Amino acid sequence: MRFFMLLVLLALSGPAHAFCGFYVAKADGELYNEASKVVFVRDGDRSVITMSSDYRGEAADFAMVVPTPVVLSKDQVRAVEPATVDHLDAYTAPRLVEYFDGDPCVPPVVYSAVEPFIAPEPMQRAAELGVTVEAQFAVSTYDIVILSARDSGGLETYLLQEGYNIPAGAGLVLEDYIAAGMKFFVARVNLERHSAEETKVLQPLQISFRSQNFMLPLQLGKINAEDTQDVLIMTLTRTGRVEAANYANARIPSDVSVPTFVRDYFGDFYKAAFARAAMPDTVMTEYAWDMAWCDPCAADPLTAQELADLGVDWAAGDSAAQDVFVTRMHVQYDKATFQKDLLFRETDDRGNFQGRYIMNVPFDGKITCDAGVQYVRDTRSRMQAEAKTLSELTGWRRSRIDQQIRATVSPLFQY
């Protein structure tokens, strides 16, 4: 039962082409069972953070604590439809595309450029412990409390008295946030309101505030992280690409050709490729693009209403998505890595980047010309190069890759 990185779960007692090709599959957050999704809208000093977890346990066992730079009021906290976050995840996910080789005996067709797609008594008890209940209110099925504290011991005691089981080691991490003047956003499910809902899915929670710091706290989420965890951070800005300011940045390998059998193993392929490419204490960029269009599209760009629901307040009308730049970053961490919270910076780089993996499907008709003979030779060489690339990207054994290729291609192209 893992949640999003900036909080702690607390239990209550290739080749150039003239057209965009076909989208086949996406590598989204569902690949990572322990992954959480964060949408971060940043505009000047205004931050809107939407937090979606992979929590699938009993609602009675769900709670979270998030350090925040200010005391949040009720109008700064809301619930968001899960589908909106899932849509952005799908839109930004690394994708697998396929291109079909034409008849080598027919002159190639020249395609025109593709136009971009435009998307349409607790108070007294707390005080005795040096804890101040700054605010409390209800949002959707959640009960929210905003706390400040003099020291971590008092805060731990208060949370224990309120029915939370604090993980070992939480005190040291809480103390650091208290020393930095952070407040604590505490949410748990109100079982009566939750049981009355038609759907039992826990909605993502969204908080908004103003702060000069463009950052994401990580340390609380590491307390109960026994294994490697993943977080997908999707930022929306007016300016351009977002990157880590206090950690190394890297891009996942992209625009490489892979054998066609990867279609049936894309999830396994991407997990292996990411694990091989990811470096300790490095933020990996998986996508950076103007929201106005995509090529190829793993999902349609978000509508102006969906963007507004995530906190984009500068869009007006269905065509306003072109003023929004989205960056998708993937962080993989454990207790030994990312010892400091993530600091971000906006850049004016609006260059487009995506994790894209290409399958080139050989021509499957009759070959009746001399050019076709050369095409067969070239295709065999291409397949060998794709096998070598796949082995390098994933660490998979070359012999197994060659075996899969032989089992899935015409005997004409087997090498």
Salt bridges, closest charged atoms under 4 A:
ASP28 OD2 - LYS26 NZ 3.54
GLU30 OE2 - LYS37 NZ 3.75
GLU30 OE1 - ARG56 NH2 3.81
ASP43 OD1 - ARG238 NE 2.82
ASP45 OD1 - ARG210 NH1 2.71
ASP86 OD1 - LYS37 NZ 3.01
ASP89 OD2 - LYS37 NZ 3.14
ASP89 OD1 - ARG328 NH1 2.76
GLU98 OE1 - ARG263 NH2 2.57
ASP101 OD2 - ARG382 NH2 2.99
ASP143 OD1 - ARG193 NH2 2.94
GLU162 OE2 - ARG125 NH2 2.50
ASP227 OD2 - ARG2 NH2 3.88
ASP230 OD2 - HIS330 NE2 2.70
GLU243 OE1 - ARG241 NH1 2.84
GLU243 OE2 - ARG345 NE 2.60
ASP255 OD1 - ARG356 NE 2.70
GLU286 OE1 - ARG328 NE 2.63
GLU286 OE2 - HIS330 ND1 2.82
ASP290 OD1 - ARG350 NH2 2.31
GLU306 OE2 - HIS87 ND1 2.94
ASP313 OD2 - ARG46 NH1 3.58
ASP349 OD2 - ARG241 NE 3.02
ASP349 OD2 - ARG251 NH2 4.00
GLU386 OE2 - ARG382 NE 3.72
GLU392 OE2 - LYS388 NZ 2.62
ASP402 OD1 - ARG398 NE 3.00
